[in-house]
Every structure is written in structure tokens, then in C-alpha cells.
Amino acid sequence: MGGFPSEEVTVEGKVKKISFHNEENGYTVATLRTEQKKGEVVAVGTMVGLQLNESVRVQGRWKRHEKFGLQLMVDRFERVVPVTADAILQFLSSGAIKGLGAKTAEKLVQHFGAATLQVIESEPERLLELEGIGQKKAEGIAKGVREQFGVQSVMLYLSSCGISARIAAKVYKRYGAESLDVLRGNPYRLVEEVHGIGFKTADQLAMQLGLPAESPARLRAALKHVLRQAADEGHVYLPRRELIAHAEQLVGSAVSQRLPDVLLELAKERLGGVVVDLSSEEPGVYLAGFYFAEVKSAARIRTLLAGEEQEAQQEKARPLDEAMIAEIEAEQGMALAPLQREAVAAVLQKRLVIITGGPGTGKTTTVRAMIAALERQGITPILAAPTGRAAKRMRESTGMAAKTLHRLLEYALVEGEGMRFSRDEENPLQGEVFIIDEASMIDQLLFFQFLRALPAEARLVLCGDIDQLPSVGAGRVLQDLIESERVTVVRLQTIFRQAEESLIVKNAHRINRGLLPEVAKEGDFFFLEEGRPEELLALVLDLTARRLPPFLQADPIEDIQVLVPMRRGTVGVDRLNESLQGALNPPSPQKAELQQGGRVLRVGDKVMQTKNNYTKEVFNGDVGRVVALDAEEAEEAELTVAFQDEQEPRLITYQLAELEEIALAYAVTVHKSQGSEYPCVILPVVHQHRVMLKRNLIYTGVTRAKRLVVLVGTKSALSIAVRSQDGQRRHTRLSARISGEEIGE
Ligand SMILES: Nc1ncnc2c1ncn2[C@@H]1O[C@H](COP(=O)(O)OP(=O)(O)OP(=O)(O)O)[C@@H](O)[C@H]1O
């Protein structure tokens, strides 16, 4: 190749041949038949979604290639809107529009002729004039056509910056026709506004656009990115020094000396979204939402505690009535242990009570006794839990209504505002006493939402097990409340005899003390040694599909849950699911199936919802079975899952695009299993899981099982796990704010 780059030229033509196309980056070599020169042009460059036979306009510069001769190096390409009926037909039937096949295309063009595209774009309701096209289909076609023409310039631009088509599509979805303006203005906006775009991607875009490395927009974005990442790891704030150090790694040391100033500016701005808390020696930097949630939660807790003190002084608190306790004990058929009595007394005397304890220490029994005591005073407590599964278990163990916290707080779509909690200080909850189970799963933001909606005079009981994995969201609310030393805490520690007969319970407590579990030849807790990944995989399959079901008289899909420390690897969730699906629900002509993104979903599969969907009312962690799949037209596939609610299964239908919300659930991560219980748990623990091998992870996994635990793996991996405490302490200041060391606003 040689010579100076020539001037930019524009060539219009029809794609005759695509000699090379890289799916990843859109790099394409294509031959165009041109009108202008009545000849052929070889165009080379990024042309995402180029289709054979379509008409395109390309802009670029000529370059002579030593071997291939003269080529047009493409800077820009766009689709030429087809104008003749023939061209339109060709375009529509090319497969470029999702859900539109050749037959329908023909029908459309026959009816609307050269105006077809115009009609589709601006008067899609007219498509209903044609037989066989319903409302849904008409909308789908219109959407597809609009997308083809609008999205292409954004796609082109982003792909030339090395951004994947999937992310480009998200950008387009968010900003539509303004996408390019947004990108050129401040690409860092995408980090906050488009899910899936992180600082690195936006930074890459910004560098391509020639934004300077020291631009304040860049440094701000880096700081906020670090804070958001920290929140994903559970921290409510970061010490300033730590924040600056992490941000420096992102922006490079050449410009990092400006970070402290930029942080200061950010904190000064009303809408900067960052708060620097100076109440402690090392300043703590918060994303504003977390700061207010923490400070206001602490204030609310202090008010509760002040109320408690006042009541105590006025001797308003109701004393424990011995006769009533005797009645309750008779009803439950057991004498309450001293700590359990203490808990029952506390709920009558205090405004805030925490009950913690491991499995079998009598938490549920205590809650039941509390409810009985309250009911005798004419109070019906409100019950709730952070997950659907936990709420369901609460209903089962108390025989009373229990909702998820989100449900209780009426989290829903509010016109023009998006998803929000309808219950707050202006529209508080109704009730005198609130009892929340699985409180270790409540994160700081949710806790605040709950506290702000809690009526001023209410009493609150939080029940949970602080040794389990901490909340998925940022914070360590339950521990912080306990550590503040201001709140009444009843620590249940004795394992009741009935529970102690179970090795599951006994071993859970051993693991929690850093000891290896005891195993016996019979009982409800087994350990099978196997350290080789492939063999281990085979062993898990054999246990699930063949050995355990007759032993347990259980259904392999419904009653056995494989829990895994991590997603990836031979003994990771993904691989296990694929194998378990093959063994437990193999392909069959009777069962419809669907291929999607490297996985298969089949009628009969056990699946899990992986995020909260408030419109469908299915929540992260809900598990169900695929009961129907209509996949005749791949693009319009619909899949129905039956979620077992109470007695009745609830049927939820997913469109193709929504399927990313569900995952196979023969195996799930221990993290996802929090708040759930299963008859039988199989838990692989091997060195490959090393990064995840922590005591609280094994403890949480084991305590999910009601009837049987089978650990499979190596003793040495297990012993690493039980000996490693989760060393990283989450950064929060809730406890200090409650105890009054730091007050804040
Ligand atoms: N005061 C008591 N006297 C005798 N047995 C008791 C007492 N309290 C609880 N138990 C028994 O101990 C076992 C465990 O109690 P419970 O289910 O209340 O514990 P838990 O902490 O809720 O356990 P898990 O977290 O495993 O559900 C049950 O069989 C229960 O009947």
C-alpha cells in the first residue's frame, strides 16, 4: 500500500458479495455493484449488519492494496431506503426485520406497493387491513423497521470504537435518535444511564473521541464508578484514601493528582451525587443515596430507642404475665427456655428487639410464642421477610399472612416515576408490631425504605442468623444494629434436643466454630471424597439422578438441590446445569425445546427467576418448572413457567426477549439460595472453588437443607473453607451513628 490518503468519496451500490465478516467487530469485506460507475467496488471496513442484496451508501477513501488492487476503505456506511416495490420486497424478505418472513413481506408489498415502508413506519395500524396480521405482529414489524434505519448509524459509530453490537443496541434503546449527540457530548453519562456500560467502556469511547485524560468528566466518572463498584461488593461507603487509590488505577497516575480536587467539587455540588462524611478521622465518601439511607436509618432507630426509654420511665411497658406464658407453653406443648421467655417479654416491653441464632436454636418457636402473646393483647403483628421464599416459610410456620418487604412497602410502577415504594413517611404502613424474618438479608437501602414507612409508634422485631452470608446489597444492617450495643438482642444459642439429633444442625454449628463437620455412616449428613473435577461432576449426576431419589423417596428435580460455591468451571453452576438437565430432563420428541444463547430450555426444566420482576410479580430466586413452550416461530417464542406459590401453581409467560431473566436451576449458587430451604442439598466443595471457600458460604449452604446434606469434594478444600472467615469487613457507619459516636445530618 502506498501514496497519500485520497479524498473522501461516496459510493452507492448493492451488496453483491460478502467475502469476509467478523461477527465480533463488524469488520467486513464486501463487493458492491455500483450504479455510478456501472462497475464493482470492493469496500472494506466496519459495516455492522450488512446484508446481501441490500442497497447501501458508503463513504471512504480509495487505497491501493498490493495484492487486491484498489479498495474503498469505509469510514461510514448507511442503508439506502429502498424506494421501488421490488427493492422494498427484497429488503423486507431478507430476514433483516425480526419476526417478518418472506410470505408476510410479499403480502405487504402487494397491498401497499412502493408506500409499504412509509405505511409500516408511520401508520402501522393499517397493517391490520391484511388478513393474518394482528395488533402484536403489526407493532413488531413497525418496531423492526424503525430499528433498522435508526440504529444503524449508532451501531456503526460504536462498532468503529470497538463496542459490541449488544451494547450499542442498549445505547440506542436509551437515547434513540439522540444517541450520537449524547456520546459526543459526554460519553461518561452512559456509565450511569445505560446498564451494562462500565467506566472502562465509556473511557474507551471518550479516548476515541479525543477527550483529554484529565477532563473533569472523566475523573468524576472514575470516582463514582469506584464507589458503585464498592457498593456492589457490599460497602456503603469507602474511606477517602481507598477511593482515591482505586480511582488512580483507573485514570492513570499521570492525572491522578487532580482526583482530590475533583472529589471536593463533586461533594460541593448539590446534584453531584457524592457526600464526604467528615465525622470520623478518615473521611468516608458515600454515594448520596447510601449516605442518606444510613444517616436517616440511624436517626429513625435512635427515635425508636428514645421512645423505648420514655416508656420504661413512664412504666408504660406491659409486664410479662406468667399465667399467659403458661397458657402459651401449654398450647405449644413445650416449656420455653429462659432466653425464649426473655424474647417474649422483650416484644411486650421494647420498641426494637433482635433475635439471632443458628439452626435449631428455637427462633421459629420463639416467634410463634411472641405472636401468641401479642394476640392475647389484641395485637395482630405484621409479618414480612426480604425474599418470597422466606415469606412463604414464615406463612407456613406461623399460619399467618406474611409478605415480602417489597410487597409490604408496595413497590410498584408509578406513572412517570418508574418503580418506587408507595409506602413512606407520608403514607406509612399500618400496624403496631412488625416481625421481620431472615433479617440478615436486608441491605441498607431496603432497611431505610422500611424504616421510613414504619409508623412512629410501632414496635419492631428482627429475626435472623448473623453467621449466614451477608446481604447481597450493600450494608451489614443486622450486625451493625447488634454492634451498636443499644438494641435489645436475644442470642439463642442452645440447640434443642430434637434439633440436635440432626447432624445437619450439629454440623452447621461445628462449621460456624471453624470445625470440620462430623460424618456418620447413617444419618442426614454425608461426605463423599472426590477431588477430580470430571469425576466429581459424574458423581453429582449419579447421586441426583440415581442414588438419592430411592433412598429419600424423593423427586430428583423437586426435592434435590445442588448448591455450588461459584458459577464457572467444571464444577460450577453453568456446567452442572447443562449436565443435570441432560440427565434429569433429556431431549424428547414430546418436549418442545428452544436454543438460546448457547443454552437449551426445554419443557419440564427447573428454572429460577434471576431478577425481581414487579410487573410479573416473580422475584429473584423464585423457582419453577417450564410447563409450555411455543417455539414454532423462533422469533415469537413464548415460554410458560409454573411457580409453586401456596397450593396453586402460578403460570407466568415469558417472551423471547425476557428469557434472560430465567436460568436453569438444577444447580444454583449458594448466594442465590439464601432464604430458601430444600429437602436435600448436594454441595460440592473442591479446590477449584478456592476463591469462594469461606466459612459463612458453607454454613449457609448446609443450613438450607431440611432432611439431607451430601458434601462432595475434598477434605482439604472443606477444611480451608471452614477455617477461613470472610476477612473483608464491609465499610458502614450505621453502628457508630446509632450509638452516637457519629451523628451526621
Ligand atoms: N423451648 C423448647 N423446648 C423444647 N424444644 C424446643 C424448644 N424450642 C424449640 N424447640 C424445638 O427445637 C427445634 C428447633 O426449633 P425452631 O424450629 O424454633 O428453631 P429455628 O431456630 O427456627 O431453626 P431453623 O432456623 O432451623 O428453622 C424444633 O424441633 C422445636 O420444636
The ligand as an SDF file (V2000), in Angstrom:
LIG
                    3D

 31 33  0  0  0  0  0  0  0  0999 V2000
  -38.2710  -24.4740   74.4790 N   0  0  0  0  0  0  0  0  0  0  0  0
  -38.1490  -25.5750   73.7460 C   0  0  0  0  0  0  0  0  0  0  0  0
  -38.1850  -26.7940   74.3200 N   0  0  0  0  0  0  0  0  0  0  0  0
  -38.0820  -27.9030   73.6020 C   0  0  0  0  0  0  0  0  0  0  0  0
  -37.9030  -27.9170   72.2690 N   0  0  0  0  0  0  0  0  0  0  0  0
  -37.8550  -26.7500   71.6280 C   0  0  0  0  0  0  0  0  0  0  0  0
  -37.9780  -25.5130   72.3260 C   0  0  0  0  0  0  0  0  0  0  0  0
  -37.8770  -24.5130   71.4180 N   0  0  0  0  0  0  0  0  0  0  0  0
  -37.7160  -25.1010   70.2250 C   0  0  0  0  0  0  0  0  0  0  0  0
  -37.7030  -26.4360   70.3360 N   0  0  0  0  0  0  0  0  0  0  0  0
  -37.5510  -27.4200   69.2710 C   0  0  0  0  0  0  0  0  0  0  0  0
  -36.2870  -27.2570   68.6780 O   0  0  0  0  0  0  0  0  0  0  0  0
  -36.3680  -27.4400   67.2730 C   0  0  0  0  0  0  0  0  0  0  0  0
  -35.8420  -26.1810   66.5710 C   0  0  0  0  0  0  0  0  0  0  0  0
  -36.6670  -25.0780   66.8950 O   0  0  0  0  0  0  0  0  0  0  0  0
  -37.0800  -23.9790   65.8320 P   0  0  0  0  0  0  0  0  0  0  0  0
  -37.6130  -24.5910   64.6120 O   0  0  0  0  0  0  0  0  0  0  0  0
  -37.9230  -22.9970   66.5510 O   0  0  0  0  0  0  0  0  0  0  0  0
  -35.6440  -23.3770   65.5870 O   0  0  0  0  0  0  0  0  0  0  0  0
  -35.1270  -22.3700   64.4970 P   0  0  0  0  0  0  0  0  0  0  0  0
  -34.0510  -21.5960   65.1390 O   0  0  0  0  0  0  0  0  0  0  0  0
  -36.2400  -21.6300   63.9050 O   0  0  0  0  0  0  0  0  0  0  0  0
  -34.4910  -23.3690   63.4940 O   0  0  0  0  0  0  0  0  0  0  0  0
  -34.3010  -23.2350   61.9280 P   0  0  0  0  0  0  0  0  0  0  0  0
  -33.5090  -21.9800   61.7310 O   0  0  0  0  0  0  0  0  0  0  0  0
  -33.5590  -24.4810   61.6190 O   0  0  0  0  0  0  0  0  0  0  0  0
  -35.6820  -23.1860   61.3630 O   0  0  0  0  0  0  0  0  0  0  0  0
  -37.8030  -27.6990   66.9560 C   0  0  0  0  0  0  0  0  0  0  0  0
  -37.9900  -29.0700   66.8170 O   0  0  0  0  0  0  0  0  0  0  0  0
  -38.5420  -27.1720   68.1570 C   0  0  0  0  0  0  0  0  0  0  0  0
  -39.7360  -27.8780   68.3860 O   0  0  0  0  0  0  0  0  0  0  0  0
  1  2  1  0
  2  3  1  0
  2  7  2  0
  3  4  2  0
  4  5  1  0
  5  6  2  0
  6  7  1  0
  6 10  1  0
  7  8  1  0
  8  9  2  0
  9 10  1  0
 10 11  1  0
 11 12  1  0
 11 30  1  0
 12 13  1  0
 13 14  1  0
 13 28  1  0
 14 15  1  0
 15 16  1  0
 16 17  2  0
 16 18  1  0
 16 19  1  0
 19 20  1  0
 20 21  2  0
 20 22  1  0
 20 23  1  0
 23 24  1  0
 24 25  2  0
 24 26  1  0
 24 27  1  0
 28 29  1  0
 28 30  1  0
 30 31  1  0
M  END
$$$$
